[in-house]
Amino acid sequence: MRTFRKNIIFTRTPLKGYFRYKDIFQIYPAELESMPKSKFQEHHPVILEYWTDEKEIIETSDEIKDFSDIFFDAATTINKVDSILGLLSVFTNNLFFRYYDSTGMWGMPVLKDEIEEENNLWSSKWNFPFFHWPELPKQMVINEFTKLEIPEVKYVKHFDYYSNNPNFDYKVIDEITFPNTITSVLNSYYSKTPEIQSIIDTAISFSYTAMELRPIKKTVSLLSSFTSLETMVNLEFRDFKTKNCEKCGQPQYKIAEKFRDFLFKYIGKGEENRNIFNSYYSIRSKIVHTGQRLKTEKLFSNIPKKEKDKEFLNHIEILQLGKLSIIHWLIRNK
């Protein structure tokens, strides 16, 4: 039996239309009665509607059996939400997220939208990271997907969407758009066996982390993207039997070659791409084998602007490669 659920998630770029994937889930802008708003907000509330059933219930342990009903429901819900957040974030150019840390933090509540001298008298408060107001719980109860009377999200052609200055929430734009291939990619994902889907989920998780950490932990973000890509490379070559050289005993088909051949197949061939892929693999090797960090890792890096821009573009392109390795694999392996 299906239980329909409604949650609030967030984006850093406004979502102005709805997107529904079959009878699996739908998202749309949150416009709820008495919902808090601020002209300073950088996290835009979005409604996610989906369902869970008995097959998705999480088994509990003896230590928490007294709270099993609560745990079952929360764990099942969180797993489903996180899965959809990963799909949306990796298959588009924007991060869809929820708040993870429920322990709280010190913060300065914005009591007024106007900047006034009296604001200097405000004090920090201990804040719980919950988006809540008294009427919210009743508004979250649904028995089916909400029928919407708003436009769909705008769609952009696949190549243009991923190649022409993709917005990773690093600058303000009007609204989130989606690639016109997203339904096809989701169809392929949901058609996979549990074993293959689990491997793809691992790649999606690393790619999601790469996006999440991009502004604050740049080197780890890059490593996460490379790990996502290598997960897909391993999936592609899972049935490949490596032969060792009779003289030296080393594998004849090295990791770097698999990496490059995978990208040739799913991103594009050509001498220019060969040079680009080799340079990216070199970046990975320097980080993994020598502990080298990105020069822009620190918030204020004393390096020339040209060098900063180049490192920024490399970072964005590598993250996009990690995402496209999943997307194009799914498109080619329907």
C-alpha positions in Angstrom: 0.0 0.0 0.0 1.3 3.4 -0.9 1.6 6.2 1.6 1.8 9.6 -0.1 4.1 12.1 1.5 4.9 15.8 1.2 8.2 17.4 2.3 9.9 20.8 2.0 13.3 20.7 0.3 15.4 23.7 -0.8 17.3 25.1 -3.8 19.7 28.1 -4.1 18.1 29.2 -7.4 14.4 29.7 -7.5 12.2 27.0 -9.0 9.2 28.7 -10.7 7.5 25.7 -12.5 6.7 22.2 -11.6 8.2 18.9 -12.7 6.5 15.5 -12.3 8.1 12.2 -13.1 5.3 9.8 -13.9 3.6 8.6 -10.7 6.9 8.5 -8.8 7.4 12.1 -7.6 6.8 15.8 -8.3 8.3 19.1 -7.3 6.9 22.6 -7.4 7.5 26.0 -5.7 6.4 26.2 -2.1 3.6 28.8 -1.7 1.9 27.8 1.5 -0.3 29.7 3.9 1.6 31.6 6.5 4.9 30.4 5.2 7.9 32.5 6.4 9.6 34.6 3.8 12.6 37.0 3.8 14.0 39.2 1.1 17.4 38.1 2.2 16.7 34.3 1.9 19.2 32.3 -0.3 17.4 29.0 0.3 14.2 28.8 -1.7 11.6 26.3 -0.3 10.3 23.7 -2.8 7.6 21.1 -2.3 8.5 17.4 -2.9 5.7 14.9 -3.2 6.3 11.2 -3.4 5.2 7.9 -1.9 6.6 5.0 0.1 5.3 1.5 0.5 6.0 -1.5 2.7 8.9 -2.7 0.5 10.9 0.4 1.4 10.6 0.0 5.2 14.0 0.0 7.0 14.7 -2.9 9.4 15.4 -1.7 12.9 17.7 -3.1 15.6 17.0 -4.3 19.1 18.5 -1.2 20.6 15.8 1.0 19.2 12.8 -1.4 19.1 10.9 0.8 21.6 10.9 3.6 19.0 10.6 1.3 16.0 7.5 2.9 14.5 9.0 6.3 14.6 12.3 5.1 13.3 10.7 3.1 10.5 8.8 6.1 9.2 11.7 8.6 9.5 14.4 6.3 8.0 12.1 5.3 5.2 11.2 8.9 4.4 14.8 10.2 4.6 16.1 7.5 2.4 13.5 8.2 -0.3 13.9 12.0 -0.1 17.7 11.7 -0.3 17.5 9.4 -3.4 15.3 11.9 -5.2 17.5 14.8 -4.2 20.5 13.0 -5.7 18.7 12.3 -8.9 17.5 15.9 -9.3 20.9 17.4 -8.4 23.0 15.2 -10.6 20.7 15.2 -13.6 20.3 19.0 -13.6 22.7 21.9 -13.0 21.4 22.9 -9.6 21.6 21.5 -6.1 18.4 20.3 -4.4 19.0 19.8 -0.7 17.6 19.4 2.8 19.0 20.3 6.2 21.1 17.5 7.7 22.4 18.7 11.1 19.5 18.8 13.6 21.8 19.7 16.6 21.5 23.4 15.9 23.9 26.4 15.6 24.4 29.9 16.8 22.9 32.5 14.4 21.5 36.0 14.1 17.8 35.9 13.4 16.7 38.4 10.8 13.8 40.1 12.7 13.1 42.7 10.0 13.7 42.9 6.2 14.7 46.5 6.6 18.3 47.4 7.5 18.0 49.9 10.4 20.4 51.2 13.1 18.5 49.2 15.8 19.6 46.0 14.1 23.0 46.5 15.8 21.2 45.7 19.1 20.2 42.2 18.0 21.8 39.3 19.7 22.7 35.8 18.5 20.2 33.0 19.3 20.6 29.2 19.4 18.8 28.0 16.2 17.5 24.6 15.2 17.7 24.2 11.4 14.0 23.6 10.8 11.7 25.4 8.4 8.6 25.5 10.4 5.5 27.5 11.4 2.4 26.5 13.4 0.1 25.7 10.4 2.7 23.6 8.6 1.9 20.0 9.8 -1.7 20.1 8.5 -0.5 21.4 5.2 1.9 18.4 4.7 -0.9 15.8 4.7 -1.8 14.4 1.3 -3.6 11.3 -0.1 -2.5 11.8 -3.7 -0.3 14.1 -5.8 -1.5 17.7 -5.7 -3.2 18.8 -8.9 -1.3 21.9 -10.1 -2.3 24.9 -12.1 1.1 26.4 -12.7 3.4 26.1 -15.7 6.0 23.3 -16.1 9.6 24.0 -15.5 11.3 25.3 -18.6 13.3 22.8 -20.7 16.6 23.4 -22.6 18.1 21.2 -25.3 20.5 18.6 -23.8 23.8 19.8 -25.3 23.1 23.5 -24.6 22.0 22.8 -21.1 25.1 21.0 -20.0 27.7 22.9 -22.2 26.7 26.5 -22.4 27.8 28.1 -19.1 25.9 25.7 -16.8 24.8 27.4 -13.6 25.9 25.5 -10.5 24.3 28.1 -8.2 27.5 30.2 -8.2 25.7 33.2 -9.6 22.1 34.5 -9.4 19.9 33.6 -12.3 16.1 33.9 -12.6 15.0 30.3 -12.3 15.9 26.7 -12.5 15.6 25.0 -15.9 15.8 21.3 -16.8 17.4 19.4 -19.7 14.9 18.1 -22.2 16.3 14.6 -21.7 15.7 14.3 -18.0 12.6 12.0 -18.3 14.5 9.7 -20.6 17.4 9.5 -18.1 15.1 8.8 -15.2 13.3 6.1 -17.2 16.7 4.4 -17.8 17.6 4.8 -14.1 14.4 3.3 -12.8 14.6 0.4 -15.3 17.9 -0.9 -13.9 18.2 -4.0 -11.7 18.7 -3.4 -8.0 22.4 -4.4 -8.4 23.2 -2.0 -11.2 21.0 0.7 -9.6 23.0 0.4 -6.4 26.3 1.1 -8.3 24.8 4.1 -10.0 23.5 5.3 -6.6 27.1 5.3 -5.4 28.2 7.3 -8.3 25.3 9.7 -7.8 26.2 10.1 -4.1 29.8 11.1 -4.9 28.7 13.5 -7.6 26.1 15.0 -5.3 28.9 15.5 -2.6 31.1 17.1 -5.3 28.4 19.7 -6.0 27.6 20.2 -2.3 31.2 20.9 -1.3 32.2 22.9 -4.4 32.1 26.3 -2.7 33.7 25.3 0.6 36.0 22.3 0.2 37.1 22.5 -3.4 39.8 19.8 -3.4 37.5 17.3 -1.7 34.8 18.3 -4.1 37.1 17.4 -7.0 38.1 14.1 -5.5 34.4 13.2 -5.0 33.7 14.0 -8.7 36.6 11.8 -9.8 35.4 9.0 -7.5 32.0 9.2 -9.1 33.5 9.0 -12.5 35.7 6.0 -11.6 32.6 4.3 -10.2 31.0 4.5 -13.6 34.3 3.4 -15.3 34.3 0.3 -13.0 30.7 -0.3 -13.9 31.4 -0.1 -17.6 34.4 -2.5 -17.4 33.0 -4.8 -14.7 33.2 -7.8 -17.0 36.7 -6.9 -18.4 39.5 -9.4 -17.7 42.8 -7.7 -17.1 45.9 -9.4 -18.5 49.3 -8.9 -17.0 52.5 -8.4 -18.9 54.5 -11.6 -19.1 57.8 -9.7 -18.5 56.9 -7.2 -15.7 53.7 -8.6 -14.3 52.0 -5.2 -14.5 48.4 -4.9 -15.9 48.4 -4.3 -19.6 45.2 -2.1 -19.5 45.9 0.6 -16.9 43.4 2.6 -14.9 44.3 5.8 -16.9 43.5 4.0 -20.2 40.1 2.9 -18.9 39.4 6.4 -17.7 40.2 7.9 -21.1 38.4 5.2 -23.1 35.3 5.6 -21.0 35.3 9.4 -21.6 35.9 8.9 -25.3 32.8 6.7 -25.5 30.5 8.7 -23.3 31.8 12.3 -23.7 33.5 12.4 -27.1 36.6 11.5 -29.1 39.2 13.7 -30.7 42.7 14.9 -30.0 41.5 18.0 -28.2 39.4 15.8 -25.8 42.4 13.5 -25.4 44.5 16.3 -24.1 41.8 17.6 -21.9 41.1 14.2 -20.3 44.8 13.6 -19.8 45.2 17.0 -18.0 42.2 16.2 -15.8 43.6 12.8 -14.9 46.9 14.5 -14.1 45.0 16.8 -11.7 43.5 13.8 -10.0 46.9 12.1 -9.7 48.5 15.1 -8.1 45.8 15.4 -5.5 45.7 11.6 -4.7 49.4 10.8 -4.9 51.2 14.0 -3.7 48.5 15.6 -1.5 48.4 18.7 -3.7 45.4 21.0 -3.0 43.8 23.5 -5.3 45.4 26.9 -5.2 42.0 28.5 -4.6 41.2 26.2 -1.6 41.6 29.1 0.8 38.9 31.7 0.8 41.4 34.5 0.0 44.0 33.1 -2.3 46.9 35.3 -3.3 47.2 34.1 -6.9 46.7 35.9 -10.2 43.1 36.3 -11.4 43.8 34.4 -14.7 45.0 31.4 -12.6 42.0 31.6 -10.3 39.6 31.7 -13.3 41.4 28.7 -14.9 41.1 26.6 -11.8 37.5 27.6 -11.3 36.6 26.5 -14.9 38.5 23.2 -14.5 36.6 22.6 -11.3 33.2 23.2 -13.0 34.2 21.1 -16.1 35.3 18.1 -14.0 32.1 18.2 -11.9 30.1 18.3 -15.1 32.2 15.4 -16.5 31.3 13.4 -13.4 27.6 14.1 -13.8 27.6 13.5 -17.6 29.4 10.2 -17.1 26.3 9.0 -15.3 23.8 10.7 -17.5 25.3 9.6 -20.8 25.8 6.0 -19.5 22.1 5.9 -18.7 21.1 7.3 -22.1 23.3 4.8 -23.9 22.3 1.8 -21.8 18.6 2.1 -21.6 
